[in-house]
Amino acid sequence: MACHTAFFVGIQVPAPPAAVARPGRNSLPTSPLSSRSYTQRWYNPLRRRRYNHSPDFVRHWIEAQPPTVASHERFLIVSYNILGDRNASKHKDLYRNVPPLYMKWSHRKSVVCEEILGWSPDLICLQEVDRFYDLLSIMQKAGYIGLYKRRTGDNVDGCAVFWKADKLHLLGGESIEFKRHGLRDNVAQLSVFEMIKTKRRFVVGNIHVLYNPSRGDVKLGQVRMLSSRAHILSKTWGNLPVVLAGDFNSTPESAIYRFLSSSELNIVAYDRRELSGQKNCHPAQRSSTGREIWDPLVLIDGLMRGSWNDEAVKIATGHAECLIAVHPLNLRSSYATVNVLDFYLQNTANVFILVPSLQA
């Protein structure tokens, strides 16, 4: 798997739901946690399938409270950056401590699918996919249907969504090519699903945000656009709940995360090169406090010191004259009820999953 900073999954619902967390890969619950963690190899008591495979590393599990809503109102979603085959070959220096055998796609595709299918998820969101048809052939045999969106430019990887054919119907959706909006070659997917048994509908977004730590303006612009387009799609289909998943290339202490969870961000309070928290990802080195700044002289000084110019402001907020980035969703983060600092100390590259109740 690719080793990135952190991932964010949120939900927007018409009214506050009784959200329930189910374990994904190192998932975080949305209800109070027990203090117990699981350290046995690949062991989790709620896992649906068992394999004889015994890897040489230990995963630490966070246990969610038992679900409090009817089972027919729940679904399980997982999100993984699986590390593109081309990226693995191109950046071998990043994986010098990994035996070459384990970096080969012929090996990784089987263990990646084994890990994912072991959870028997209803929905799967993947990033850095450049061997889509290899994955599709395996997923189809397990009862899944998939969609793929390749990045623009010379890139060969992209985002992919798979879903259980006997649980969900795909009703519609769209893909976003950020290049069309001056926001680099990254892409995102938005899909409208209907649960076959209950006929409940919801929107799922899948994104791989730009990695470059210095281009916080582009990261913010991509997240802002994804949220806005998801909101429009939700309204088009009758004000549906929205779940956002993906690799946001941002830490849970970052301004990008704060923007997603609070729906707005005063960009002048931050250096645009520090918006993602990647450069200071050690928990002891926090990014800006996020305090709101309104004094005109302080605002001007913030613009100069934070490397903000008219172009960067427009990319981040959508308007060169606007210093406040906003999005229309009311998101609940999967980090919300967890001591982020303590968890971050133990897990520097995890996928965090929120599985919502779809109660209106």
C-alpha positions as CSV (number, residue, x, y, z in Angstrom):
1,M,0.0,0.0,0.0
2,A,1.1,3.6,-0.6
3,C,2.4,5.4,2.5
4,H,0.8,8.8,2.6
5,T,-0.2,11.1,5.4
6,A,-3.9,10.7,6.1
7,F,-7.3,10.1,4.6
8,F,-10.6,11.8,5.3
9,V,-14.1,10.4,4.9
10,G,-17.1,12.5,5.8
11,I,-20.9,12.4,5.5
12,Q,-23.5,15.1,4.8
13,V,-27.1,14.3,5.6
14,P,-30.3,16.3,5.5
15,A,-30.5,16.0,9.3
16,P,-28.0,14.8,11.9
17,P,-27.8,11.0,11.7
18,A,-27.0,8.3,14.2
19,A,-23.9,7.4,12.4
20,V,-22.3,4.0,12.9
21,A,-18.8,3.0,12.3
22,R,-17.8,-0.4,11.0
23,P,-14.1,-1.3,10.9
24,G,-12.4,-0.8,7.6
25,R,-8.6,-0.8,7.4
26,N,-7.7,0.8,10.7
27,S,-11.1,2.5,10.7
28,L,-12.3,5.0,13.2
29,P,-15.8,4.8,14.8
30,T,-18.2,7.7,15.2
31,S,-19.3,6.5,18.6
32,P,-17.4,6.3,21.9
33,L,-14.4,4.0,21.7
34,S,-13.4,1.2,24.0
35,S,-9.7,1.5,25.1
36,R,-8.9,-2.0,23.7
37,S,-6.9,-2.3,20.5
38,Y,-6.1,-5.5,18.6
39,T,-2.5,-6.4,18.0
40,Q,-2.8,-9.9,16.7
41,R,-1.8,-10.3,13.1
42,W,-4.6,-9.3,10.8
43,Y,-7.1,-10.0,13.5
44,N,-10.4,-8.2,14.0
45,P,-13.4,-9.8,15.6
46,L,-15.9,-8.3,13.2
47,R,-14.1,-9.4,10.1
48,R,-16.3,-11.5,7.9
49,R,-13.7,-13.7,6.3
50,R,-10.5,-15.4,7.5
51,Y,-7.4,-16.2,5.6
52,N,-4.5,-18.4,6.4
53,H,-2.1,-15.7,5.3
54,S,0.0,-14.4,8.2
55,P,2.0,-11.3,7.2
56,D,5.1,-10.1,9.1
57,F,3.6,-6.9,10.5
58,V,1.1,-6.1,13.2
59,R,-2.0,-3.9,12.8
60,H,-3.5,-2.0,15.7
61,W,-7.3,-1.9,15.7
62,I,-9.7,0.6,17.0
63,E,-13.0,-1.0,18.2
64,A,-16.3,0.5,17.4
65,Q,-19.4,0.2,19.5
66,P,-22.1,-2.2,18.3
67,P,-24.3,-0.7,15.5
68,T,-27.4,1.0,16.9
69,V,-29.5,1.1,13.7
70,A,-31.3,-1.6,11.7
71,S,-28.9,-3.7,9.6
72,H,-30.8,-2.9,6.4
73,E,-30.0,0.8,6.9
74,R,-26.2,0.3,7.0
75,F,-23.6,-0.3,4.4
76,L,-19.9,-0.9,4.6
77,I,-17.4,1.2,2.6
78,V,-13.6,1.0,2.5
79,S,-11.1,3.4,0.9
80,Y,-7.5,2.5,-0.1
81,N,-4.6,4.1,-1.9
82,I,-3.2,0.9,-3.4
83,L,0.1,2.5,-4.8
84,G,0.1,2.5,-8.6
85,D,2.3,-0.1,-10.2
86,R,4.1,2.6,-12.2
87,N,4.6,4.7,-9.2
88,A,6.1,1.7,-7.3
89,S,8.5,1.2,-10.1
90,K,9.3,4.9,-10.7
91,H,10.0,5.6,-7.0
92,K,11.9,2.6,-5.8
93,D,14.0,4.7,-3.5
94,L,10.9,5.2,-1.3
95,Y,10.6,1.4,-0.8
96,R,14.2,0.4,-0.3
97,N,13.3,-1.5,2.8
98,V,10.7,-3.6,1.0
99,P,11.8,-6.9,-0.6
100,P,11.5,-6.6,-4.4
101,L,9.1,-9.6,-4.5
102,Y,6.6,-7.7,-2.5
103,M,6.7,-4.7,-4.8
104,K,5.8,-6.7,-7.9
105,W,2.3,-6.1,-9.1
106,S,1.8,-9.8,-9.7
107,H,2.2,-10.3,-6.0
108,R,0.5,-7.1,-4.8
109,K,-2.7,-7.4,-6.8
110,S,-3.6,-10.6,-5.0
111,V,-2.8,-9.4,-1.5
112,V,-4.5,-6.1,-2.1
113,C,-7.7,-7.8,-3.3
114,E,-7.4,-10.3,-0.5
115,E,-7.3,-7.5,2.1
116,I,-10.1,-5.6,0.6
117,L,-12.4,-8.5,-0.1
118,G,-11.7,-9.8,3.4
119,W,-14.1,-7.1,4.7
120,S,-16.8,-8.0,2.2
121,P,-17.5,-4.3,1.7
122,D,-20.6,-3.0,-0.1
123,L,-18.5,-0.2,-1.6
124,I,-14.8,0.2,-2.4
125,C,-13.1,3.4,-3.3
126,L,-9.5,3.1,-4.6
127,Q,-6.9,5.6,-5.6
128,E,-3.6,5.2,-7.6
129,V,-5.2,2.5,-9.8
130,D,-3.3,1.9,-13.0
131,R,-4.2,-1.8,-13.5
132,F,-7.9,-1.4,-13.4
133,Y,-8.8,-4.4,-15.5
134,D,-6.5,-6.7,-13.4
135,L,-8.6,-5.6,-10.4
136,L,-11.9,-5.8,-12.2
137,S,-11.3,-9.4,-13.2
138,I,-10.9,-10.4,-9.6
139,M,-13.7,-8.1,-8.3
140,Q,-16.2,-9.4,-10.8
141,K,-15.7,-13.0,-9.6
142,A,-16.5,-11.7,-6.1
143,G,-19.7,-10.1,-7.3
144,Y,-18.6,-6.5,-7.8
145,I,-19.1,-4.0,-10.6
146,G,-16.5,-1.2,-11.2
147,L,-16.0,2.2,-12.7
148,Y,-12.6,3.8,-13.4
149,K,-11.5,7.4,-14.1
150,R,-7.9,7.9,-15.3
151,R,-6.0,11.0,-14.5
152,T,-5.4,13.5,-17.3
153,G,-2.0,14.3,-18.8
154,D,0.8,11.7,-19.0
155,N,-0.4,10.0,-15.8
156,V,-1.6,6.4,-16.1
157,D,-3.3,6.0,-12.7
158,G,-6.6,7.1,-11.5
159,C,-9.6,6.5,-9.2
160,A,-11.9,3.5,-9.2
161,V,-15.1,2.6,-7.4
162,F,-16.5,-1.0,-7.0
163,W,-19.8,-2.0,-5.6
164,K,-21.7,-5.2,-4.8
165,A,-24.1,-5.9,-7.7
166,D,-26.6,-7.6,-5.4
167,K,-26.6,-4.8,-2.8
168,L,-26.5,-1.6,-4.8
169,H,-27.7,-0.1,-8.1
170,L,-25.7,2.7,-9.8
171,L,-28.2,5.4,-10.8
172,G,-25.9,8.0,-12.1
173,G,-22.9,10.2,-11.5
174,E,-20.1,12.1,-13.0
175,S,-16.3,12.4,-13.0
176,I,-14.3,15.6,-12.4
177,E,-11.2,16.4,-14.4
178,F,-9.6,19.2,-12.3
179,K,-7.3,20.1,-15.2
180,R,-10.3,21.7,-16.9
181,H,-10.5,24.1,-14.0
182,G,-6.8,24.9,-13.7
183,L,-6.3,22.5,-10.8
184,R,-3.8,20.0,-12.1
185,D,-4.3,16.5,-13.5
186,N,-6.0,14.9,-10.5
187,V,-9.5,13.5,-10.9
188,A,-12.5,12.5,-8.8
189,Q,-15.6,10.4,-9.1
190,L,-19.1,11.1,-7.9
191,S,-21.7,8.3,-8.0
192,V,-25.4,8.0,-7.0
193,F,-26.3,4.6,-5.5
194,E,-29.6,3.0,-4.5
195,M,-29.8,0.2,-2.0
196,I,-31.6,-2.6,-3.6
197,K,-33.6,-3.8,-0.6
198,T,-34.6,-0.4,0.9
199,K,-34.5,1.8,-2.1
200,R,-32.5,4.4,-0.1
201,R,-30.2,6.6,-2.2
202,F,-26.9,8.4,-1.5
203,V,-24.0,10.0,-3.2
204,V,-20.4,8.8,-2.9
205,G,-17.3,10.8,-3.8
206,N,-13.9,9.4,-4.4
207,I,-10.9,11.6,-4.8
208,H,-7.1,11.6,-4.9
209,V,-6.0,15.1,-4.0
210,L,-2.7,16.6,-5.3
211,Y,0.3,15.4,-3.3
212,N,2.6,18.5,-3.6
213,P,2.8,19.9,0.0
214,S,3.6,23.4,-1.2
215,R,0.4,23.8,-3.3
216,G,-2.2,24.0,-0.6
217,D,-4.1,26.4,-2.8
218,V,-4.6,23.6,-5.4
219,K,-5.5,21.1,-2.7
220,L,-8.1,23.4,-1.3
221,G,-9.5,24.2,-4.7
222,Q,-9.8,20.5,-5.5
223,V,-11.6,19.7,-2.2
224,R,-13.8,22.7,-2.6
225,M,-14.9,21.7,-6.1
226,L,-15.5,18.1,-5.1
227,S,-17.8,19.2,-2.2
228,S,-19.7,21.7,-4.4
229,R,-20.3,19.2,-7.2
230,A,-21.3,16.6,-4.7
231,H,-23.8,19.0,-3.2
232,I,-25.3,19.8,-6.7
233,L,-25.6,16.1,-7.5
234,S,-27.3,15.5,-4.1
235,K,-29.8,18.3,-4.8
236,T,-30.5,17.0,-8.3
237,W,-31.5,13.6,-6.9
238,G,-33.6,14.9,-4.0
239,N,-31.2,16.1,-1.3
240,L,-29.4,12.8,-0.8
241,P,-26.8,12.0,1.9
242,V,-23.2,12.5,0.8
243,V,-20.2,10.4,1.7
244,L,-16.7,11.6,0.7
245,A,-13.8,9.2,0.6
246,G,-10.3,9.2,-0.8
247,D,-6.7,10.2,-0.4
248,F,-6.8,13.8,0.7
249,N,-3.0,14.0,1.2
250,S,-3.6,16.0,4.4
251,T,-3.2,15.4,8.1
252,P,-6.0,15.4,10.6
253,E,-4.5,18.5,12.2
254,S,-4.4,20.4,8.9
255,A,-6.3,23.4,7.6
256,I,-7.6,21.2,4.7
257,Y,-9.2,18.9,7.3
258,R,-10.6,21.8,9.2
259,F,-12.1,23.2,6.0
260,L,-13.8,19.9,5.3
261,S,-15.2,19.5,8.8
262,S,-16.2,23.1,9.4
263,S,-17.3,24.1,5.8
264,E,-15.2,27.2,5.7
265,L,-11.6,28.5,6.0
266,N,-10.1,31.9,6.3
267,I,-7.0,31.2,4.1
268,V,-5.1,34.3,5.3
269,A,-4.7,32.6,8.7
270,Y,-2.4,30.0,7.0
271,D,0.6,29.7,4.8
272,R,-0.6,28.1,1.6
273,R,2.5,25.9,1.7
274,E,1.3,24.5,5.1
275,L,-2.4,24.0,4.4
276,S,-2.1,20.2,4.2
277,G,0.1,19.7,7.3
278,Q,2.4,17.4,5.4
279,K,5.5,19.5,6.0
280,N,5.0,19.5,9.7
281,C,3.3,16.1,10.0
282,H,4.9,15.3,13.4
283,P,2.1,15.8,15.9
284,A,4.4,18.0,18.1
285,Q,4.7,20.5,15.2
286,R,1.2,21.7,14.7
287,S,0.1,23.8,11.8
288,S,-1.6,27.2,12.4
289,T,-4.1,27.4,15.2
290,G,-6.9,28.2,12.9
291,R,-7.9,31.4,14.7
292,E,-10.0,33.8,12.6
293,I,-8.2,37.1,11.6
294,W,-10.1,40.2,10.6
295,D,-7.8,43.1,11.3
296,P,-7.0,44.7,7.8
297,L,-3.3,45.1,8.6
298,V,-3.0,41.6,9.8
299,L,-4.8,40.3,6.7
300,I,-2.4,42.1,4.4
301,D,0.6,40.8,6.4
302,G,-0.9,37.3,6.2
303,L,-1.3,37.4,2.5
304,M,2.3,38.5,2.0
305,R,3.8,36.0,4.5
306,G,1.6,33.1,3.5
307,S,2.7,33.3,-0.2
308,W,-0.8,34.2,-1.3
309,N,-1.3,36.1,-4.6
310,D,-4.4,36.8,-6.6
311,E,-4.0,33.6,-8.7
312,A,-3.5,31.4,-5.6
313,V,-6.5,33.0,-3.8
314,K,-8.7,32.4,-6.9
315,I,-7.5,28.8,-7.1
316,A,-8.3,28.2,-3.4
317,T,-11.5,30.1,-3.0
318,G,-12.9,30.4,-6.5
319,H,-12.6,34.2,-6.5
320,A,-9.5,36.4,-6.4
321,E,-11.3,38.9,-4.1
322,C,-12.6,36.3,-1.7
323,L,-10.4,35.3,1.3
324,I,-12.8,32.8,2.7
325,A,-13.1,29.3,1.2
326,V,-16.5,27.7,1.7
327,H,-18.3,24.5,0.7
328,P,-22.0,23.7,1.1
329,L,-21.9,20.3,2.8
330,N,-22.4,19.6,6.5
331,L,-19.8,16.9,6.9
332,R,-19.1,14.7,9.9
333,S,-15.5,13.4,10.0
334,S,-14.6,9.9,10.9
335,Y,-11.9,11.4,13.2
336,A,-14.5,13.3,15.1
337,T,-14.8,11.1,18.3
338,V,-11.2,10.0,18.4
339,N,-8.1,11.4,20.1
340,V,-6.5,12.3,16.8
341,L,-3.0,13.0,18.3
342,D,-2.8,9.7,20.1
343,F,-4.0,7.8,17.0
344,Y,-1.8,9.7,14.7
345,L,1.3,8.8,16.7
346,Q,0.6,5.1,16.1
347,N,-0.7,5.3,12.5
348,T,0.9,7.6,10.0
349,A,-0.7,6.3,6.9
350,N,-4.2,5.0,7.5
351,V,-7.5,4.9,5.8
352,F,-10.3,6.2,8.0
353,I,-13.8,5.0,7.2
354,L,-17.2,6.3,8.2
355,V,-20.3,4.2,7.5
356,P,-23.4,6.3,7.9
357,S,-27.0,5.7,8.8
358,L,-29.1,7.0,6.0
359,Q,-31.9,8.2,8.3
360,A,-33.3,11.5,7.2
